[in-house]
């Protein structure tokens, strides 16, 4: 057990963060705490998320004055603090004392116009740029966070690749891949909310083209959202009911079951998608992933043509070309499935992240380089 106190502040605890928290508890025992600053919203619970406020390492700062005071004490006295989606007030004192602190963030400027909005710059100055010489470092939960940091002159040489590390269950990969090979037709899966930034319309357009080219396929679309009914009606109007089915909402474990039965996973969000933990889940379920390059996790997790396919949202037929390449070449599809699974199993997982983060902390304290060339805690 390592003698160190690390406190992770965020808005609320979700299942995507649990494996990392548990990996830290395994190494630090009571030296690790997760501080939630607000209750989990009802819309997340409606999507199948569980209320995890009773996790043994969780402190719910919003529940009482005593809990809030304890959270402020941890913020000040912990050896290391990680601040995600939580108020800046928790780290102001420790930054004044120049104590080792990490911010944990997706990209700052999801909309291009924000780069030139004085109000956005004021926020970024207050939270980031003015501390550029302090012992404050950035854990990038998007491949586009580090460029945003450079744009505002913050975190010089202090940005590290990070992300989300959802649960990864041990699977019998050869048996799972063999089962996928027995599918009667190629099964494509889309899992997301039916909202504009997720672009479900791209899946419908893809299905139209696949059907017109007489390529046999089945698409499952799992999720809820304001646009779901509209797209269900559109699928009926286009005569695609036999090719596209709408399912869910499901709890995370049920979603994983569907991923393990799918051949290809479609991830069609735009740049407003921060990380996209569903990508980790699909890869760990041995799906061949076809994902838009604008999504935060994609440049970190995917090497095009090696462990997945990256398409350009505005590239003519880019999504279609990536999908059909996998549909028509079973050996390519099998290779992508295997390497996607290995990427998560060997590198992008909670155990690796926790181990590397503690090593990075030690190196920062000693003024040394951690030396990682890829994966969590490598420099970005």
N, C-alpha and C positions, 0 to 999 in steps of 0.2 A: 504494500500500500504506500502510495506516494504522499509525503507530508506537504500538502498544498491546498489552498482553498480557492476554488473557482466558482463564480456565480454567474449564471446565464439569465439575463433579463429579456423577456419578450411579452407580447400582449397576452397570449394564452397558449397552453400546451396542447399540441395536436399529435396524432399518431406518427406523423412524419419525423418528429423530433425525439420521440421516445427512445429509439435505439441508440442515438448518440448520448442522450442523458444517461441511459443505463450503462453504456460503455464507460462513461466518466465515473459513475458511481462505483463500478467494478475496480477502477484504478485509484479513486480518491476516497471512497467511502462517504462519510458524513462531510467530507471536504467539498463536495459538489452539491449545489442547490440550483433549482430552476425557480425563478420568481415570475409569476404571472401577474400582470398589472391590470387585467380586466377579465371578466367572465367570457367564456366562449359564446359567440353570438348564436342565436336560435337558428339562423339560416344554415350554419355549419352543422348543427345537430340534425336539421331536416335532411341534410345531404348524407347522413349516416355516420358522421363523426361522433366519437364518444366524449363525454365530459370526463377529463382526466385530472381534475383539480385535486383529487385525493391521492395522487401518486406520492409515494413515501418521501421523495426528494423535492416535492413541490411546496412552495410558499406562495400563498395567494394574497398579495399585498393589498388587494381591494376589499378584503373581507372585514378588516377592523383596523383601528388606529394602531393597535399593538403589532399586527402583521406588517403594516406599512413602516412602522419604526424599525422593525427587524430587517426589513428589506433595505432601508436606508443605511443601517449599520453594516450589512453585508456589502452594500455598494461602496462604502468607504473603506472597510477593513479587509476585504478579500485580497488575496495575492493577485488575482486576475479577475477581471469582469468582462463579460461578453454582453454587449448591448444590441439587441435586435430591435423589434418594433416596440419600443418602450420610451418613456419620457427622458429627455436629456438631463433632467434634474438628478437622475440617479448617478450620473458620472461626473457632474461638474466639480464636486469637491476632490475626487480622486485625480481628475485631470489637473486641477490646481496644484496638487501634491506630486504630479508627474508619475503616478502609479500606472503599471502596465494595464492597458485597456484595449479591447478590440470592439470595433463596431462590426455589425453583421448586417449586410444590406444588399438588396437587389439594385438594379440600375436606378440612378437618380432621375434621368430625363427620358421617361417613356414616351413623352410627346416632344417632338423636335423643337416646338416653339418655346418650351420651358427653358431651353438653353439661353434664350435671350430675354427672359422675363426677370426684371429686377427683383420681384418678390421671391422667385425661386433662388436667385443668387444670394439674397439676404438670408434665407433659411440655410443654404449650404455654407455660407460664411460662418454663421452662428454655430452650426453643428460640426463642421468639418475643417474648413480652410484655416480658421484662426488657430487651430490646434496642430498645424502641420509640423511644428517642431517639438510637440509633446510626444510622450510615450504612448501614442495612439495609433493603432494599426487597423487595417480593413480586411475582414474576411468577406470575400466577394461571393455573394449568392447569385451571381449572374456573370457571364463572360463579358457583359457590357458595363459592369460596375467600375472596373479599373480604368477604362477609357474616360468615363465620366469623372472619376477622381482626378485624372491628369488634366482634364478640361478646366476644373476649378482650382487647380494647383494645390491639391490636398493629398495627403498620405504619400509623400515622395519615397519611393523604394520600400513602401510598407503595405502593398496590396498583395493578398494571397488568395489563391483559388480555394473556394469552399463550396457550399451548396446545401442541399437537403439530403438526408440519409434515411429514407423510409425503411420499414422492416424488410428484412430479406430472409426468407425461410430457406433452409437447406432443401434442395430438390434432387431427384435422380434425373440428371440432365439427359443421359442417353435414352432413358425410357420416355421422358417427356418429349424429346425431339422425335422419337419414333412414332409416338401417338399423333403428333402434328402431321407427320408424313402420311398418316392414314386418313386425313380429312378428305371427304368426298370432293369438295371444291376448296379453293383458297379462301380462308376466313380472314377478313380484315376487321379490325376493332378500332373504335374511336371512343374515348372516355373523357368527358368534360362537362362543363355547364353549357347550356344552350344560350349563350350570350354573344354579342357581336365580336369581342376580341378573340373568341375561340374558333370562329369561322366554320361553323358546321356546313355552310353552303358549299364549301370546297369539296366536302365529302359527297354531297349530292351531285355536284357537277362531275366528279370523278366517276361515280356510279353510272351516270348517263353515258359517258364515253366508253366505259368498260362494256356496258351492255350493247352499245351500238357496234362495238368491235367483236361482239359475241365471245367475250372472255368469261368463263364461268367463275362466279365469286359469290360470297355472302358478306354483308357488312352488318355489324352490330354497333349501334350508337347508344352508349350508356350515359345517363345523366339527367339532370333536371334543369329548368331555367325558363326564362321568359319567352324564348323563341321555340321551345320544343313543339308546341301544338302547331305553330306555323309550318315547321318542317315536316311534321307528320302529315299534314294536309298536302304539302307540296309533293311528298313522295307518292301519295295516292294519286294526285293529279298527273304525275309523270309515269304512272304505271310501274313503279319500282318496288311495290310492296313485297314481292317475292325475293327481292335482292337485299333490301334494307329493313332491319327490325330495330325498334326502339325499346330500350329496357331500363330498369332501375327506377328510383335510386336504390343502390345497394350499399351495404356496409363494405369497408375496405377488403375484408377477407373474401367476400363474394366477387368483388371486382377482380381480385387476383386469380380466382378460379377461371373467369372468362379470359383473362390474359393468357393463362397457361393453355387454353384451348385454341388461341388465335395464332395464325401464321405471321401476319403483318399488323403492326400497330401504326395508326395514323395520328400525327400530332400537328394540328393545323393552326395553332395560335399565332398571333402576330407579336410585335415587340412589346406590347403591353403585358405579356406573360413574363412574370419575374423569373422564376426558375422552372417550375413545372415538374413537381416530384413524381407525377404520373409517368414520366419518362424513365426514371430509375426503376419503377415498379414493372414497367413493360419489358425493359432490358433484363431485369433479374428473373422475369418469367419466360425468357428465351423467345421473345418476339423479335422479328426483323423490323426495325423501326424506320419509318420514313417521317422526317420532321423538318419543319421550317427553320431556316437558319436564324431567324429573328428571335427565337425563344432563348431565354437566358442560359439554360443548361446545355443547349445543343453544341456549341463550340467546345465546351469542356468534355462532354461525354462521347461525342460522335466524331470519328474520323471517317469521312465520306468514302464509301466503297470498301471499308475494312470491317467496321462493326455496326454499320447502319448507313442510311442514305439521307443526305441533306438536300432539300429542294429550296428554290428561291420563289418567294411568294409572287413576284411580278415577272417571273420567267415563264415564257410561253411553254405550256405542256410540261413544266418542270416536275410537278407532283405526279402527273400521269406517267411520265417517262421513268421516274424512280420506281413507282409501284409496279408497272408492267415488266420492268427488268427483273424484279424479284418474282413476279408471278410466273414468268416464262422460263426461269432458270432455277430449278430446284436445288442445285448444288450451291449456287450463289446465296439463295435464301437460307439454306442450312448453315453456310459459313457465317452469315450475318447473325443468325440466331445464337450460334455457339459463342461468337466473339462478343456479342452484346452481353450475354450472361457472364462471361469471364471478366468483362470490364467492371461489372458491379461486384462480382464475387471477390476479385483480386485487389481492386483499387478503390472504387467509389462506394465505400460502405462505412457504417458507423464505427466499427472497430478500428479500421485504418485511420479514419478521421480523428478519433480520440487519441490514438497512439501518436499520430503525427503532431497534433496540436500541442500535446504536452512536451514533445521534443522541441517544437518550435518555440514554445515559451521559454524553455531552458536555454535555447540558443540565443534568443533575444536578450535574455538577462545576462548572458556571457559575451554579447557582442559578436556572435558567430553566425555563420550561414547554416540553415537547416539542411540544405543540399538536395532538396527534392526537385526532380526535373519535370514531373507530371503528377496529376492527381491532387488530392487535398493538401493544402499548405505549401504547394509549389508557388513560386513567385509568378505573378501575372503583371 
